[in-house]
Amino acid sequence: MKKSGILNSEVASVVADMGHMDWLSIGDAGMPVPMETKKIDLCVEQGLPTFMQVLENVLTEMAVQKIYLAEEIKDQNPTQLANIKQALPNVEIEFMPHSDLKKSLAKTHAFIRTGEATPYSNIILESGVTF
C-alpha cells in the first residue's frame, strides 16, 4: 500500500502514464466532459473534495510546465486564480475562453471531477519533465 502522494488508484495510474506535454484536467462538479475523455469522479458532495485539494494532491507527483485556464476565471473567480498561481508559482499560464477550454478536454488523458462548486474552477495541466 502507498504511504503518501496520490492514493486514488485511477488518478495515480493516469499520472504515472503521462509523458512530456501530455494533458490532464481537473475541474468543478459541473464541467461537461466529452464522452471520449476518461472521467475520474472524486465528487462526494457539493464542495467535497475541493478543486485545490485535488490539484495540490496531483502536484505531489506530477511535473507541470504549463497550465490552461478559462479567461473568465480572472473576473468570475479571482480567489481561485490566486490559489492556482500560489500552487504553481513559476508555471506558464495560457488563458482561453471557457468554451474553448471545454472543447480542449477531448485532448486530455483524463478529467478529474471534484466537488468544487465555484465558477471556472477548471484547469488543464501540461506535463513537464523531471530531468
N, C-alpha and C positions, 0 to 999 in steps of 0.2 A: 504494500500500500504506500502511495506517495505521502510524504510528510508535509509538503508545502507546495506553494505555487498553484497551478491550475489543477483542481481536484476533479472537476467535471470531466468525465472521460471523453465526451464528444468534443468539447472545447479544446482539451489537451491534444486530441488527435488532429484536429484541424490545424492548430498552431504548429504541431510537430511536422505536418506535411507542407508547410509554407516554404516557398522558395523566394529568392530575391525578386522584389517588385510584384509579388502576388498580393491580392487584396482580401481583407477580412472586414466585415462590417458589424457594428454593434449599434443597437438602436432602441428607441422607445416602444412601448407596448402597442402603439397604433400604426407603426410603419408598415405599409403593404409590402410584402415580399414576393418577388416573382416566383412563379410555380417551379421554375428550373433551378432556383437557388436553394441550397440546403438551409433549413431554418432550425436553429438550436434554441428551443424555447425554455428560458430560465424563469419566466414570469410566474410568480406565486400569487401575487395580488397587486393591486394598484400601488405602485411605489416600492415594490419589493421583488428583486433587488433593484437598487438604483443603477442608473446608467454609469455613474462614476465608480461604484463598487465593482462592476463588471469590467469596465475599462482598466482600472488600476490592477485588477487581478490578471487580465490578459497581458498587461505590460510587464508583469514579473517574468514572463518567458518569451515575449516577442520583441524583436528588434524592429523599430518603426522608423522609416526615413522620410515619410510624407503622410499627411492626412488630408482628407477631403471632407468639407462641411458645407451645409446649406448656407447660402448668403443670408437668409432670413434670421439665422441664429444671432447675428450681430444686433438686431433691433428687438427681436422677439424673446430672446433668452440670453442676455449678456452675462448673467451669472454663470450659466453652464459653459459659455465660451471661455470665461476666465478660468473655470475649473479645468477645462481641457488644456488650455495654454499652460497652466501650472503643472499638469501631469506630463506634458510633452513640451518642455520649455525650449528646446533647440531644434524642433521639428518643423519643416516647411508646411505651411497651410495653404491649400487651394480652396477657394470658395466658389460655389456654383449654385444656380437656382435649385431650390428643393425638388422641383420636378425632374431636373437632370440627375440629382443625387439618387432619387428613386429608381430611375432607369439604369443607373450605374450598378445597382445592386445585382443585376443579372451577370455582372462580370466578377463578382466576389466568390470566394470559395465557400463562404457560409455567411449567414446573418444570425447574430446572437440577439435574441429578443429579451429585453429586460422588462421590469415592471415600471419603468420610468413613465411619468405622466406629465412631463413638461415639454413645451413645444420645441421642435427641431433638435431634440437630443439624439442625433444620429451621426455616425462617423464611419468613414471608410479608412482603414489603416493600410498603408502600403508597406510591405515587409522590406526591411533593410537587411544588411548582413552584419555578422559579428566579427568579421576579420577584415 
